[in-house]
């Protein structure tokens, strides 16, 4: 996939020297002066009960693209959603706290306005480098329904469109799909829809995995709760990996499908046949699928209960698996540390509890070691990204995705609504 990037943006729309009003010096980089750029970002950040941002990583991830446009003289109009207001206004899901944090990070005034309050009028009164944040797009029902009329209204604001919300590229929403399509088919027939720096970085990292010449040194690690979320992903990773390591609750479904006792562990009973088919497919592809060979178990799903080690692949009746065991941790670590490329999505157990977090922690440490050994390591967003952040294991990991579901959809190599209109 070849994206219409900001580099191609700059190459196509050649800069012209402009005299700076204050310094009277030629400022050739300010070639977007007088132009308004609609920038779709993902500011869906977690908020506390007092509406304080508890993690601003998604805001900081968008800063390079915002600054790139701002420093070239554009008026930057930021668009995002927050939470699931379902087409109605909800003061607890306002983007005002984001505007305040963005103002601190960019050290400039951030103008804030409602999507339906004629923001194009506001932009006419702004100067080069000014930044506007529109209110939560999902306050409007047309956003999630990919409504053409809502996209048309947004398109009236800007001269160009840039998507930098990687976490939304698998969603057919108005600001991600319909709006990009409008700019891709502008009246002068040139594509005015582009990918931002974050999307470029995210896709480049995942392409490195998909385009490796040798799968022999590639390891994929899959955890989390549901096999059903990762059926196509497992099939595609089997085409690119020599070893697939499985843990988390989805591991028990694979074990059950492979006629290994799982005690009272969580199992997707309606997906047992799918799991068997996936194991058969991987065998045909000559991929080694590794399932846990020992476990950390409890009688009840209770944080306070002390876990016990089950020193076998079989889990006895009356016990539920909540993490991979020490022998599995050692095996998985050795495979990861010696790999040339590693992709990881999904924790190995209930990492939120300290007494069942060692499996996930061990994988995080192994990825760091792999990178230090010269390998390339990717964490596919979601709970895995949260876990390595919580455990302070991010230092040496090559790439941590900002989009869990989006990164998985990209690795499935299917057309994504947020990317189809920003390609060359």
Residue, then its C-alpha position, 0 to 999 in steps of 0.5 A: x500500500x502506497x499512501x499519500x503522505x505529507x512528503x508527497x503533499x509537500x512535493x506536489x504542492x510546491x512552496x512559494x517564497x512568502x515575506x513574513x509580515x513581522x520579520x520581512x524575511x522570506x519564509x519558504x516553509x510557510x507554503x500553506x499560509x492562508x490554507x485550512x487543513x482538516x486534521x482527523x486525530x484520535x483524542x479518545x483519551x481516558x478521563x477520571x470522574x473529575x474529567x481529568x485526562x489520565x493518559x495523554x499518549x494519544x494527544x502527544x502522538x498527534x503532535x508531530x503532524x500538528x506541528x508539521x502543518x502549523x509550522x508551514x503556515x496552515x490553519x489546523x482544524x482538529x477533529x476527534x471523537x471521545x467516548x460513545x455519546x451515540x449522537x447526543x451531546x454529553x457534557x462529560x464527553x466534551x473535548x474541552x479537557x483535551x483543548x486545555x491539555x493541547x494548549x499546554x503541550x503546544x504552548x499556544x491558544x487553542x480555539x474551541x468550537x462546536x461542530x455545528x456552529x459554522x466553524x468555517x466562519x471562525x477559520x476565516x478570522x484566524x491567522x497562519x499557524x492557529x489551531x482549532x479543535x472541534x467539539x466531539x464529532x460523535x455528538x452528531x449522529x452522522x459521524x458514526x453512520x458515515x453520513x455524506x451530508x455531515x461529511x459535506x458540511x465538514x468539507x466546507x471548512x478546509x482546503x485539504x484533509x489529513x487523517x492521522x487517527x490510526x486507531x480509527x482506520x478500520x471504521x467507516x465513519x464520516x470524518x474517516x471515510x466519507x470526508x476523505x473521499x470528498x477530498x480525494x475527488x476534489x474539483x481539480x481532480x487532484x487528491x487532497x486527502x493525505x496520511x499524517x505522520x502517525x499513520x505513516x509511522x504505524x503502517x511502516x512498522x506493520x509493513x516491516x512484518x508483512x514484507x519480511x523476506x524470511x518468515x523463519x525468524x518471525x514470531x507472533x504472540x497472541x493473547x487476550x480473551x477471544x479467538x473470535x476476534x482473531x480468526x483472520x489474523x491467525x490465518x494471515x500471521x501464519x503466512x508471515x511467522x514461523x512460530x505463533x505463541x498463544x496465551x491468555x484466555x484464548x489459549x484455553x479454547x485452543x487447548x480444548x480444541x486440541x483435546x487438552x483438559x482446561x479445568x474450569x478455565x474460560x473457553x469459547x465453546x462455540x469457537x472450538x471447531x474454528x480453533x481446530x481449523x486454525x490449528x490444521x491450517x497452521x500445520x499445513x503452513x508449517x507454522x509451529x503453534x505453541x500452547x502453554x505447557x504449564x499454568x498459574x491457576x486459581x479455584x475462583x476468579x478472585x484477586x486475593x486468592x493465592x495462585x497455584x502452579x499446575x506443572x503440566x499442560x492439562x489443568x485439573x477440574x476445579x481450577x481455572x488458568x489465569x496466566x502462563x506458568x514458569x516453564x511456558x514463560x521460559x520457552x516463550x522468552x527463549x523464542x522471542x529473544x532470539x527472533x528477528x521480528x516479533x509481533x505481540x497482541x494480547x496479554x498472557x493472563x490477568x495482568x491487572x492483578x500482580x499475582x497473575x501478571x508474570x506471564x505478560x511481564x515476561x513477554x514484555x521483558x523478552x521483547x526488550x531483550x529481542x530489540x537489544x539483540x538486533x530484532x524488531x519488535x511490535x506491540x499491537x496496541x490495546x491491552x498489550x500496550x497498556x500492560x507494557x506501559x503500566x509495567x514500564x517496559x517500553x524503553x527498547x520496544x521498537x514500535x507500540x501501536x496506538x490502535x489495537x483493532x486497527x493494527x489487527x485489521x491492517x495485518x489481516x490485509x483487507x481494505x480499510x475505510x480510513x486508508x482507501x482514499x488516502x492512497x496514491 
